[in-house]
Structure formats: C-alpha cells, structure tokens
Amino acid sequence: MALGLFSLSLSRLILWAFGVILIIGFLKLFRLLQRRHKLARALDSFPGPPTHWLLGHAHEIQKTGSLDKVVSWAHEFPYAHPLWMGQFIGFLNIYEPDYAKAVYSRGDPKAPDVYDFLLQWIGKGLLVIDGPKWFQHRKLLTPGFHYDVLKPYTAVFAESTRAMLEKWEKKAREGKSFDIFSDVGHMALDSLMKCTFGKEESGLCSRDNTYYQAVSKLTLLVQQRIDSFQYHNDFIYWLTPHGRRFLQACQMAHDYTDHVIRKRKAALQDEKVQEKIQQRRHLDFLDIVLGVKDESGVKLSDADIRAEVDTFMFEGHDTTTSGISWFLYCMALNPEHQQRCREEAREILGDRDSFQWEDLSKMTYLTMCIKESFRLFPPVPQVYRQLSKPVDFVDGRSLPAGSLISLHIYALHRNSVVWPDPEVFDPLRFSPENSSGRHPYAFIPFSAGPRNCIGQQFAMNEMKVVTALCLLRFEFSPDPSRLPIKLPQLVLRSKNGIHLYLKPLDPSGKYLCTEQGPRQPRPYPLPVCCPPK
C-alpha cells in the first residue's frame, strides 16, 4: 500500500516537473520569438543577403573565406546589411565610415549576445563592463598607459624579441619555410608577462606554456560558440563536451593569474619588497592595478583585479601576435617596402645595438607599413555593440534602442569608396598628405570613440620594436605553396599558419652563409599585393 502511494507520488512529481520544464521552455521560446520579431522589424529597412531557414548567415560565416564573402556583400549592399547568427540573433553589419561614426562615437555598451560568452574567462573587466563602473575603471587604469610607464618597456620588448630571433636563426639555417605565428605568440606572451607581472627570467616555463595553450584554446572555443547558435544557451552549453573544454581551459588560465596575484600581494606585505619594487626600472601592470584608488581611497576588489589582469593579458597578447605575424607576411609579399623599412631602422639604430624610446617616433615609414598591414589584416576583424538609445544614420535610415550592431572592421578597411585599389599594399596611404582629408572612422584597427582600445599605444610601441628588430635580422619571403588562409576568430589568425622563408642577414644587410652554403634567390615571383581570394 505504502509502496503504491510512493510510486503514485513520484509519478505526480515527475509529471509536475515535466510540466514546469515545458512551461519554462515555452516562455523562453516566446521571449526568443518576441525578440526576433523586434530585431527583424528594426532591420526591415536594410536589405541583405539571403538567409538559411535555420542557421541565418552562420553557415556562410563558418566557411573558409568568410571575411571576403562579407566584403562581397558590402559591395552589393552599401553602408550595411542584416547579419543573422541563427534565427534569434540579428545584427546590423556596418562597414561605412559615417555609419561607424554614428554608433562608435557614442558610448554604447558591448553586445551581451557576444561578449557575455567571455565573462566566464575574463570576468567583468574594461572590455565588457559599461556604465559608471566602466568609466571608473577606465579612469583608474589610464595612468598605467602613460608614456612614462610605457617608456621602459622598450627594453623589455627587445629582450623577448631577441630570444625569438635566436630560435629563428636555427630554423632558418635548415633552408625551409616555417610557421611564425606560434613563435610570435610565445614571444608576445613572454613580453606581456614581463610587463604585466614583472617576470624577470626570459623564456616560458611549463606553467607559462600551459597558460599560453589555455588562452589559444579559449579564443578558438569562444569564436566557435559565437558562430554556433546551438551553443548560445548557457544551460545547454555547459552540458556539452565543448562547454566542458571551455571551463577546463578557463580554470587553467585562472589558476595562472590567481597564482601570480596571490604571490605579488603576499610579497607586498614585506616592506623590503615594496622598496625594491619602487626602485625597479619600471612598474608592471599588476603593480599599477594593485595600487590604484578612487576618489574615496577605495582600491579595486580582488575580483576586479583578476578581471582587469585577465582582460589585459587576453587583449594584449593575442592581438599583438596577430598584428606582428600578418605584418611580417605583408613584408614578405612586398620586398621593396621591406627593404625600405630595414634601411630606415638601420639608419636610426646607427652603431648601437638596441632601440631607445626616442627612436620609435622616428620610424615613420615602418609606422606607415604597420598601419597598412592593420588595414588589410586588422587584428580584431569585427566588434559588436548594443544600442542604448536610437541612432539616425547619414542616409536617413535609423535603428531603435536595443538593436545589435556589428562593425566589420575588415570590410570597412576594404571599402573601395574610401580605399582605392583596396587589395593593394600601399603604405603611402598613411603619409601625412594622404591621411589629412580621410574620414576619422575609415581606419579603426583599435576600434574608435570613447571605448577605443586603452592599450593601443602599448601595442604600437611593441609592434615597432619587434618588427624593426626582425627586419634587421632576416629577410622574409613567402612560401607560395603554403599561403595563409584567413581565419576570423576573436582575432585574425590563419587556418594553416603563416609560413615564411627567412634569410639571415649580417649587420650590413648582406646574406649570411648557412650550413648548405649561401642562400640563392628563390625562383618564384613575389606579388606586390595581397594574394588572390
């Protein structure tokens, strides 16, 4: 009897639970359909490419060559077009300077439909927070990027670069092309850890390598989640193998940063250590974050400290790796510009063996080449916002508050109305006379407006030091059998790596002999523009 009642009660409980789940599911579906209707209505005045009945444009975005597909859409649909990731998330994809200015000159928050996927990893740092907290953090951290703080980093960048160049010296002697992307990534991480954590030893230990692998895995997993609408729901995602891999990689990254922060905070309890830090040749980012206070004398919380450190490590590592790697690829494709940059660097350096802070402003042609490589291969090819208030565009169309915006920097930088012959590598686009009349939102590799990249000067300084040293040490040429395949993740990568031939040079610029004898010119033509799509 009792067993029968228990079975009946259990059956009713299961039935009730099923009913509740069904109701919640229907409510969720209703909200999704309601939101989709609102987004679709907002995008009605913007024609765009046809969508898949279930995947939207995601099936096109996930294909190889998706970046150039968007460029072709930009030619067909001037200014902007809808971009649907599945059936429930729709962005207005913009790639025209006046449209970019209309949105990015304001302070609209990052689109939570994309950036919330980063929260588990980088927490609520400058990249994702908005409102008064964003303003407070931006104000507190801005002094950390003052030139007085950045100035000593020049030697740090050079030290890490030389370690990478020694490794390349050995690889180059084999006479084969090799992938530079991972080596640049390790170098950028080594530099960043010295600037962020004050790491004194050169090279990456096993703990550092684990962190590097975790960050590489996280950027891939986040992009795959953005592109796969079935992973957008948190509850479903954490139950999948993909979600569990993401959590494991997050834990590896957090273990690293937590370890370093705990170690530094413990060390700061020692007065001798505090005195040593003050006497050090430079303050690192962690020193600055641990020391900042608001007007009331309140410091950042432990959670805020970790979020800002994780954000700085993510933004300062992957983006720099992408920028340097694609720049060297551009130099390999364009030997005349490569040689001119090399001659400029050699003239600035003179008989010294290291660049100084004052040298960086003299690298005018190298800077133009870096900017042109950023135009063709922006490290962050796409950024997102959610409108906090309505926006009116230059052609009379508008969007209501709550609409989602995708700024496609890659397509903006290839907008043929702004950039004649957009596929051609031409650094003179950035000469003073050619830049003077250009729209301020036509070239925005570090985003734009009040929420632009706080570390852009840090990144540019590192780019100049690293690339100048690379060009003084080697001549770069492409491997025509292994041209890179552009892969848009959170940063612009290559699906098959960036394989280049390197010829060692002596200080005078002459080729050095290898174990196989002097290098001979390779019997293939060097293109002077980007390879065919």
Disulfide bonds with the S-S distance in Angstrom:
none
